[in-house]
Every structure is written in structure tokens, then in C-alpha cells.
Amino acid sequence: MSLDPNLLADGVLAGQRRALARAITLIESTRPDHREAAEALLHRLLPHTGRSVRIGITGVPGAGKSTFIEAFGLHVVEGGHRLAVLAVDPSSPRSGGSILGDKTRMEDLSRDERAFIRPSPSGCTLGGVARRTREAMLACEAAGFDVIVVETVGVGQSETAVADMVDMFLLLLVPGGGDELQGIKKGIVELADAIVVNKADGDLAIAAQRAARDYTNALHLLAPAHAGWTVPVLTCSALERLGIDTVWDSIGRYRDAMDKAGTFAARRSAQAHAWMWNEVGETLMQALKDDPRVAALLPDMEHDVADGTLAPGRAARQLVAAFRQGRAG
């Protein structure tokens, strides 16, 4: 793979799909020389970013996220837009491997030249969002994609990480799963800018409407996340591609409301600020792990902590002290 950031940037800005794929591969690489090249690439691309709508989608297992995204994506591109899907697949905590099967689950969308689907392993990143997903979004924007979808793995408290990188956060649910209000964590509902009950077809159509009413009533008990915006609870059938237009219209109304309130730009600025500090933390953690003094102490300390003979807090302070001493020396 070419490491020349200028050549890659030229290709991305020209809308070359292969160049975009190679750019994201470079961005996701953990090699130090690749990281330096990736930062140079992003520096070239940054002036050409920020002109898309960024949408995060999460949901309970079995909610039909891939089917929904394909139906949603086809509707979006048929409306004249270009869509990029960054689908984060779960990595195995044992092997680190990932299935990366989203392209096979979105066959029609993956064949459309107006769409770009990029599956990425989540690794060990909190929230099931690949660490470099933010930077991959910028590359897609620079390549001319004006709608970016980030699909996260599963649903849970840690999945709220996606809210820190998108403009609108959609929570996808499915009817007929018992007591839905008890089955979803309150925190994830509070972060949702829209709730979509999928599979509203056939025998589940009535159950979907009932679930939507239940969620609408429940949301009245929560303080609104944004002034001037009431979180809608929508129903759709991704399989039959019904109600997808309503979801897309809701996204447009949300962006208009945020622009009118002056919070759209402020939200992106706050996200960039949080992104910077997240990178500071990740960079310092990696530097600490790579430090030879820390590496020499780590095996014994991990053993003592595991045995209960050394308090984790004290071990952490000793490791940081060793790191600082090495840097000072």
C-alpha cells in the first residue's frame, strides 16, 4: 500500500473508491509509520470535510439494522445523495478476529455506485465503534459522500460512544420482544434523537404501533436532550421498505431544528473538542505501554495485582511514576 499521503488525498478528493478504501485502511493501521502518513493525509482532507449529515444507528440484537440500513440507503441514493456506511463489526475478545459480513447483508446497496460500505472491526474500543471511525468519516466526506451512517454493534451503556461523533442518533427497536421498556437501558433512550420501531409488517404491525405508543408515552417522562426538538417514535418495515421516507424526512426536520436553534455547529465543535482529548488519552496510554521502564515492571505488577498482593491504584501510580521518570531522563 502506498504511504504517499498526497497521492492518496488526490485520489480521495477525485472520488476514487479504491483510493478511499486504501485511505481508510491506512487510517485504521496501528503501525507508527502508517499513523504518521495517516495524519498527513487527514491534514490534506480536512478542508474538504464537514458538509455531510452524520447519522449513528444502533439497536437491539435482531432489530434488523443491516436490513434497515440497506433500505434506508437505497432511499437516500435514489433521492440524489451519496451515502457512506461505516459498519463496525464486533471483534472477538479472544482472537481479535471479526466477521465483517455487512457487505454480504447489504447486497443491493453494495452494488450501487452511489454508495460506499466499509466494514471495520471494533477492536477493544469502548462503544463498539472503531477508534478511527471518526477519521474514516472525514475521508468519506472528502470523497463527496454527503450522508454518513455509522452502524454500531448491539446496544448497551457503552454504545453511547457513537453519540459523540454523529449529528443524529437513531435507536432501532423491534416489537413483540416482551416488555420493551424494561429491556432497553434508560441511558441509551435518553441519547436517542429518534426512535424507530422496525418490522412493522405482517403479524407484528399491530405490536409495532403499540410499542411506538408506549415509547412515546415513556419519552414524556424524560427531559428533552435538545431545545426545540421532540424525539419522534416512528415505525417502519425495512423488509418491505415502508416508512423509510418518514425516517429520512425526520432527519431533515431534526437538522433544520438544530440549525434554527444554533446548536448544530455547537454540537460538532464540542465533539471535535472531545475527540482531541480522547486522542490525547489514547496516545498517552500507548506511549506508556511502549515505555521500556513500564514494560519491565508490568509483568510482575500484573501478577501481584491479580494475586491481590498489590492494590491496583498503587500499581497504576508506580507505573505512571516509572513512565514520567523515563521521560524526564
C-alpha positions as semicolon CSV with decimal commas, in nm:
position;residue;x (nm);y (nm);z (nm)
1;M;0,000;0,000;0,000
2;S;0,134;0,342;-0,097
3;L;0,213;0,561;0,201
4;D;0,225;0,881;-0,001
5;P;-0,047;1,091;0,167
6;N;-0,058;1,339;-0,121
7;L;-0,130;1,072;-0,382
8;L;-0,397;0,917;-0,162
9;A;-0,551;1,257;-0,092
10;D;-0,567;1,337;-0,463
11;G;-0,746;1,010;-0,528
12;V;-0,993;1,058;-0,242
13;L;-1,074;1,414;-0,349
14;A;-1,131;1,288;-0,703
15;G;-1,391;1,047;-0,567
16;Q;-1,195;0,732;-0,647
17;R;-1,345;0,449;-0,444
18;R;-1,026;0,243;-0,442
19;A;-0,830;0,541;-0,311
20;L;-1,090;0,593;-0,039
21;A;-1,072;0,227;0,065
22;R;-0,692;0,243;0,078
23;A;-0,706;0,569;0,272
24;I;-0,931;0,416;0,538
25;T;-0,703;0,110;0,557
26;L;-0,412;0,347;0,622
27;I;-0,616;0,539;0,881
28;E;-0,704;0,217;1,065
29;S;-0,347;0,086;1,068
30;T;-0,170;0,075;1,405
31;R;0,183;0,088;1,261
32;P;0,368;0,406;1,372
33;D;0,484;0,491;1,018
34;H;0,130;0,443;0,888
35;R;-0,006;0,664;1,167
36;E;0,223;0,949;1,063
37;A;0,117;0,914;0,699
38;A;-0,249;0,899;0,801
39;E;-0,221;1,224;0,994
40;A;-0,065;1,393;0,691
41;L;-0,345;1,256;0,474
42;L;-0,614;1,387;0,708
43;H;-0,447;1,727;0,715
44;R;-0,491;1,744;0,337
45;L;-0,851;1,624;0,351
46;L;-0,975;1,832;0,644
47;P;-1,063;2,148;0,444
48;H;-1,295;1,936;0,228
49;T;-1,494;1,782;0,517
50;G;-1,792;1,877;0,730
51;R;-2,055;1,904;0,457
52;S;-2,241;1,580;0,528
53;V;-2,509;1,471;0,770
54;R;-2,370;1,213;1,012
55;I;-2,613;0,952;1,142
56;G;-2,547;0,690;1,408
57;I;-2,763;0,379;1,418
58;T;-2,773;0,127;1,699
59;G;-3,029;-0,123;1,816
60;V;-3,108;-0,440;1,999
61;P;-2,985;-0,772;1,852
62;G;-3,231;-0,888;1,590
63;A;-3,369;-0,541;1,523
64;G;-3,266;-0,571;1,158
65;K;-3,001;-0,298;1,149
66;S;-2,839;-0,415;0,825
67;T;-3,176;-0,461;0,652
68;F;-3,285;-0,118;0,770
69;I;-2,962;0,049;0,658
70;E;-2,989;-0,108;0,314
71;A;-3,349;0,008;0,269
72;F;-3,262;0,349;0,411
73;G;-2,951;0,376;0,195
74;L;-3,133;0,289;-0,126
75;H;-3,395;0,553;-0,048
76;V;-3,124;0,813;0,017
77;V;-2,925;0,749;-0,302
78;E;-3,241;0,740;-0,510
79;G;-3,304;1,091;-0,378
80;G;-2,980;1,212;-0,534
81;H;-2,743;1,175;-0,240
82;R;-2,423;0,976;-0,198
83;L;-2,413;0,751;0,105
84;A;-2,122;0,601;0,300
85;V;-2,185;0,328;0,557
86;L;-1,921;0,260;0,822
87;A;-2,037;-0,068;0,970
88;V;-1,849;-0,164;1,284
89;D;-1,841;-0,541;1,337
90;P;-1,767;-0,693;1,678
91;S;-1,417;-0,826;1,734
92;S;-1,361;-1,145;1,927
93;P;-1,218;-1,069;2,273
94;R;-1,010;-1,386;2,243
95;S;-0,877;-1,391;1,889
96;G;-0,933;-1,029;1,792
97;G;-1,098;-1,154;1,473
98;S;-1,407;-1,003;1,316
99;I;-1,666;-1,140;1,074
100;L;-1,702;-0,820;0,867
101;G;-2,011;-0,951;0,699
102;D;-2,212;-0,632;0,646
103;K;-2,146;-0,616;0,273
104;T;-2,298;-0,960;0,230
105;R;-2,606;-0,845;0,424
106;M;-2,649;-0,534;0,206
107;E;-2,618;-0,685;-0,140
108;D;-2,830;-0,433;-0,332
109;L;-2,676;-0,130;-0,166
110;S;-2,319;-0,258;-0,202
111;R;-2,367;-0,282;-0,580
112;D;-2,482;0,079;-0,611
113;E;-2,206;0,315;-0,726
114;R;-2,362;0,596;-0,522
115;A;-2,298;0,405;-0,200
116;F;-1,981;0,301;-0,021
117;I;-1,985;0,035;0,252
118;R;-1,686;-0,013;0,476
119;P;-1,695;-0,281;0,746
120;S;-1,438;-0,235;1,021
121;P;-1,355;-0,438;1,332
122;S;-1,447;-0,273;1,660
123;G;-1,130;-0,393;1,831
124;C;-1,128;-0,309;2,200
125;T;-1,278;0,036;2,161
126;L;-1,549;0,136;2,408
127;G;-1,887;0,157;2,248
128;G;-1,824;-0,086;1,967
129;V;-1,706;0,197;1,745
130;A;-1,370;0,153;1,578
131;R;-1,120;0,402;1,719
132;R;-1,058;0,553;1,376
133;T;-1,423;0,571;1,271
134;R;-1,420;0,948;1,321
135;E;-1,131;0,985;1,080
136;A;-1,287;0,744;0,832
137;M;-1,595;0,970;0,833
138;L;-1,377;1,265;0,733
139;A;-1,226;1,067;0,446
140;C;-1,574;0,974;0,320
141;E;-1,686;1,336;0,336
142;A;-1,379;1,447;0,142
143;A;-1,463;1,186;-0,123
144;G;-1,801;1,355;-0,178
145;F;-2,036;1,141;0,032
146;D;-2,293;1,373;0,186
147;V;-2,472;1,120;0,410
148;I;-2,261;0,915;0,651
149;V;-2,410;0,627;0,850
150;V;-2,224;0,466;1,140
151;E;-2,370;0,130;1,239
152;T;-2,262;0,016;1,584
153;V;-2,262;-0,331;1,734
154;G;-2,554;-0,414;1,960
155;V;-2,698;-0,186;2,223
156;G;-2,591;-0,105;2,578
157;Q;-2,445;0,161;2,801
158;S;-2,109;0,164;2,624
159;E;-2,280;0,213;2,286
160;T;-2,339;0,578;2,378
161;A;-1,989;0,647;2,238
162;V;-2,148;0,683;1,894
163;A;-2,337;0,994;2,009
164;D;-2,005;1,177;2,038
165;M;-1,933;1,156;1,666
166;V;-2,263;1,196;1,480
167;D;-2,523;1,466;1,426
168;M;-2,824;1,243;1,487
169;F;-2,851;0,920;1,681
170;L;-3,118;0,666;1,580
171;L;-3,223;0,383;1,809
172;L;-3,372;0,088;1,621
173;L;-3,612;-0,139;1,809
174;V;-3,828;-0,437;1,727
175;P;-4,183;-0,508;1,851
176;G;-4,303;-0,822;2,022
177;G;-3,999;-0,865;2,242
178;G;-4,185;-0,867;2,572
179;D;-4,159;-0,561;2,796
180;E;-3,956;-0,339;2,566
181;L;-3,939;-0,052;2,814
182;Q;-3,762;-0,275;3,065
183;G;-3,540;-0,435;2,803
184;I;-3,360;-0,117;2,698
185;K;-3,131;0,083;2,921
186;K;-3,261;0,426;3,008
187;G;-2,933;0,593;2,913
188;I;-2,945;0,483;2,550
189;V;-3,305;0,605;2,516
190;E;-3,209;0,943;2,659
191;L;-2,940;0,982;2,394
192;A;-3,165;0,893;2,102
193;D;-3,267;1,177;1,870
194;A;-3,523;0,948;1,709
195;I;-3,657;0,601;1,786
196;V;-3,756;0,370;1,503
197;V;-3,960;0,054;1,561
198;N;-3,870;-0,178;1,274
199;K;-4,053;-0,487;1,143
200;A;-4,391;-0,310;1,143
201;D;-4,540;-0,556;0,896
202;G;-4,748;-0,872;0,890
203;D;-4,838;-1,013;1,229
204;L;-4,612;-0,759;1,401
205;A;-4,777;-0,448;1,255
206;I;-5,016;-0,400;1,548
207;A;-4,744;-0,479;1,803
208;A;-4,518;-0,220;1,640
209;Q;-4,782;0,051;1,672
210;R;-4,836;-0,044;2,036
211;A;-4,463;-0,033;2,107
212;A;-4,440;0,309;1,940
213;R;-4,719;0,443;2,163
214;D;-4,551;0,300;2,473
215;Y;-4,221;0,468;2,388
216;T;-4,391;0,796;2,305
217;N;-4,556;0,796;2,647
218;A;-4,230;0,700;2,818
219;L;-4,036;0,980;2,648
220;H;-4,271;1,235;2,803
221;L;-4,112;1,147;3,138
222;L;-3,761;1,234;3,016
223;A;-3,615;1,581;2,981
224;P;-3,560;1,670;2,614
225;A;-3,197;1,647;2,504
226;H;-3,227;1,944;2,270
227;A;-3,441;2,254;2,297
228;G;-3,684;2,280;2,011
229;W;-3,680;1,909;1,927
230;T;-3,922;1,642;2,043
231;V;-3,787;1,292;1,988
232;P;-4,019;1,117;1,741
233;V;-4,107;0,749;1,767
234;L;-4,150;0,612;1,415
235;T;-4,246;0,275;1,271
236;C;-4,119;0,116;0,952
237;S;-4,073;-0,211;0,770
238;A;-3,722;-0,230;0,632
239;L;-3,804;-0,564;0,470
240;E;-4,096;-0,416;0,274
241;R;-3,933;-0,071;0,257
242;L;-4,232;0,102;0,412
243;G;-4,195;0,411;0,629
244;I;-3,831;0,468;0,529
245;D;-3,923;0,802;0,371
246;T;-4,069;0,915;0,704
247;V;-3,741;0,837;0,879
248;W;-3,545;1,037;0,620
249;D;-3,788;1,329;0,648
250;S;-3,743;1,322;1,025
251;I;-3,367;1,357;0,982
252;G;-3,422;1,664;0,767
253;R;-3,655;1,817;1,025
254;Y;-3,405;1,746;1,300
255;R;-3,122;1,921;1,117
256;D;-3,346;2,221;1,040
257;A;-3,446;2,243;1,407
258;M;-3,084;2,225;1,523
259;D;-2,976;2,488;1,272
260;K;-3,259;2,717;1,382
261;A;-3,163;2,674;1,747
262;G;-2,795;2,732;1,669
263;T;-2,691;2,403;1,827
264;F;-2,587;2,206;1,518
265;A;-2,247;2,378;1,479
266;A;-2,202;2,391;1,855
267;R;-2,252;2,014;1,880
268;R;-1,989;1,946;1,617
269;S;-1,744;2,181;1,789
270;A;-1,799;2,003;2,121
271;Q;-1,746;1,667;1,951
272;A;-1,417;1,785;1,799
273;H;-1,304;1,904;2,142
274;A;-1,392;1,568;2,300
275;W;-1,225;1,388;2,010
276;M;-0,899;1,574;2,075
277;W;-0,893;1,476;2,440
278;N;-0,982;1,119;2,356
279;E;-0,682;1,110;2,124
280;V;-0,465;1,258;2,399
281;G;-0,571;0,976;2,630
282;E;-0,521;0,703;2,370
283;T;-0,180;0,843;2,268
284;L;-0,058;0,868;2,627
285;M;-0,179;0,516;2,703
286;Q;0,007;0,377;2,403
287;A;0,322;0,571;2,492
288;L;0,305;0,436;2,846
289;K;0,270;0,077;2,724
290;D;0,563;0,123;2,485
291;D;0,793;0,269;2,751
292;P;1,076;0,023;2,836
293;R;1,068;0,102;3,210
294;V;0,695;0,031;3,222
295;A;0,736;-0,283;3,012
296;A;0,998;-0,414;3,259
297;L;0,772;-0,357;3,560
298;L;0,442;-0,460;3,406
299;P;0,458;-0,845;3,423
300;D;0,535;-0,855;3,796
301;M;0,284;-0,584;3,877
302;E;0,007;-0,753;3,681
303;H;0,085;-1,077;3,865
304;D;0,079;-0,906;4,206
305;V;-0,246;-0,724;4,129
306;A;-0,406;-1,048;4,012
307;D;-0,289;-1,223;4,332
308;G;-0,426;-0,945;4,549
309;T;-0,088;-0,855;4,699
310;L;-0,074;-0,515;4,530
311;A;-0,357;-0,263;4,512
312;P;-0,444;-0,166;4,153
313;G;-0,434;0,205;4,241
314;R;-0,086;0,178;4,384
315;A;0,033;-0,026;4,085
316;A;-0,105;0,236;3,848
317;R;0,075;0,518;4,031
318;Q;0,403;0,326;4,027
319;L;0,373;0,260;3,654
320;V;0,299;0,626;3,583
321;A;0,590;0,731;3,804
322;A;0,822;0,497;3,612
323;F;0,692;0,642;3,285
324;R;0,748;1,000;3,399
325;Q;1,095;0,915;3,528
326;G;1,186;0,762;3,195
327;R;1,063;1,069;3,007
328;A;1,250;1,304;3,242
329;G;1,568;1,101;3,198
